[in-house]
Amino acid sequence: MPEEKSNADNYLDELYEELSGLLGEAVWAFSRIEWLTYEFIGHLTEGGIDKLLGDVSLRSRLSMLKKLALRSGANQAVKDEAIAALKEVGKLSERRNIFVHNPWKVYVDFDKREFEGELRQYTDSSKAVRKEEFEQFIDECKRAQQRLQDAFRAL
């Protein structure tokens, strides 16, 4: 007869589906923005510079895009919007780094017998990302992506 799973195992199986989905959506939402940085560098330069920058950090690409925006022939309001969009992406990047570049542990309250819905940083349990924050991050990435597209297409 197969061994029955403990409540902890059942919770962890549930969490796997939910949290891996949220993590995947969050990473995907931000990676779409990262892709745009290459696309716009390619559109604003010549000679396949975007292809040469395949391993350059996002921070460096954002800096390059800011310089390219300032050099464009667009009016100042358009340039300002492009720079504001880049700053928004930079802030999202900092938030993304919290859950992408840290070893996290899952928090489940077994006394309440429910999933608390957060990941806590392994080395500092006061730092946690709740399910709602992932959902908010995904929505913010979608808005930032649109803003970046609109701003750089206007250049």
N, C-alpha and C positions, 0 to 999 in steps of 0.2 A: 504494500500500500504506500503511495507517495507521501512524503513528509509534508505536513501542512505548514504553510508559511506563517511566520509570526506577524503580528500587527505592524511591527517596525518594517519588516520586509515589504508588506503590502503598501505601506505609506511610501517607502522609497521607490517602489515600482510606479506608483502614481506620480510621484515627483519627477521621475525620469522623463516621462512623457511631457508633463506640463513645463518643467523648467528647461529641458533641452529645447522644447519648442520656442519658449520665450527667448532664451539665449540665442538660438539660431535666428529668429526674426530680428532681434536687436542687432546682431552682427551683420546680417544681410542688409538691413535698412541703412546702416552706416557705410557698408561697403559700396552701396550704390552712390553715395556721396563721394567716397574716395575715387571711384571710377570717373566721376565727373571732373575731378581735379586733373586727371590725365587728359581727358577729352578737351578741356578748355585750354590747357597748356598747348596741346596740339593745334587747336584752332588759332591761338594767338601768337604762335611762333612758326618758323619754317624749318625744314630739314629733318623732321622726325624727332625733334627734341623730346617729345613726350615718351617715345620709345626708349630713349637713353636714360630716362628718369625712373625706370621700373623699380629700382631698389632705393629710391630716395624717400626719406621720411615724409609723412604727411605735413608736419610743421614746415619743412623746407618747401614743399610744393605750395602750401598756402602762402608762404612768404613770396615765392616766385609769382604766384597769381596776383598778389597785391601789387607787386612792381609792374606786372604787365597791365593791370587795370589802370594804374596811374599813368602809364605811358600811352594808353589808348587815346584816340581822338574824340572820345565821348565827352559830353559835358560833365561838369563837376558833380551834379546830382546823381548821374548814372554811375560815376566812379565811386561816389560815397556809398551807394547802395551795394555795389559789388564788394567793397571793403567790409561793410556791415555784415553781409552774407558770409564772408570768410571768417569773420570774428565769431559768428554764431556756430559755424562748423568747428572752429577751434575749441569752443566751450563744450560742444557735444563730444568731441574727441577726448577731452579730459574725463568726461563721465563714462565714455565707452571704455577707456583704459582701466577704470576701476573693476569692471567685471570681466574684461578680456585678459588682462595681464596679472591677475591675482589668483592664488589658489583659494577657492571658496569652500566652505562647508555648508551643508543644508541644515536649516533649523526646523525641527518638528517638535511641537509640544505634545508629548504623549499623555500628560495629565489631562489635558483638554481633549485628547484623542483627535487632534486635527492638525493639518499642515498649516504652519504659520505663514508660509508663502514668502520666505526670504532666503537669500544667500548671505552669509556673513563671511567677512574676510577672515582667513584662518589665523593670521597673526594679530588681528585687532577686531574682536567680536563686536565692538561698538559700531563698526562700519558694516552696514547691511544694505542690501538692495531688495526691496519688496516687489512682489508681482506687479503691483500698480505702477511702480517706478519704471519697470521694464516696458510696460504698455505705454506709459507717458513718453519714454525715451523713443520708442518706435514711432509714435505720432510726431514728435518733434523732429525726428530725422526726415520724415516724409515732407514736413513743411520746409525744413532747411534745404532739402534737395530741390524743391520747387523754387524756393527763393534764389538759390544759387544758379539754377538754370535760367530763370528770368533775368537775373542781374547780369550774368555773363553773356547771354545772348543779346542784351541791349548794348554791350560794348561794341 
